[in-house]
């Protein structure tokens, strides 16, 4: 599903060159559940942005379902991202003036899905995530856990094959974090490929495959035996 080889990414910060990704080789199969851990500055979020087609590597190859993403222009990358990839971020990134329902519905509107179809799809997702009764509330009227559920709903409404989560429980208390983790793992059990970037070792260790990054490189890549 995901196949990257020889990928490098550098940034210039003042007089320094930072090697954010250093010769990354990684293959991820459909339906995997993996975590990416490591200290700050190790390249975790840079890798996630690369896989999510939010950034381009300096060199190397990234195949997504057999498509060479390096050869795509920005419009083609945006289409592939919209159709294949969902994102969940630590800070939710909800639109403050839109209700929970409208935030979840936004990707469908941008894709031109008819209103009656949109409403049916969104209602199903809100019910699945346990926030249907909060559908008409604005983000500032929701708890952190509820906001993250809305963000997850928005990320999966287009039925992506891949869900990339960057510190999804970072702003939540332990109870809300556990609930969000269970939602993400349920989505994985239903077939979505789940990649979680986290500083939380407890969450990271739950994944069946655990990658640790150091200085822009993959230091370890461990799998549970049953997931091999």
Buried (B, 14 or more C-beta within 10 A) or exposed (E): BBBBEEBBBBEEEEEEEBBBBBBBBBEBEEBBBBBBBBEEBBBBBBBBBBBBBBBBBEEBBBBBEEBEBBEBEEEEBEEBBBEBBBBBBBEBEBEEEBBBBBBBBBBBEEEEBEEEEBBEBBBEBBEBBEBBEBBEBBBEEBEBBBBBBBBBBBBBBBEBBBBBBBBBBBBBEEEBBBBBBEBBBEBBEEEBBBBBBBEBEEBBEBBBBBBBBBBBBBEEEEBEEEEE
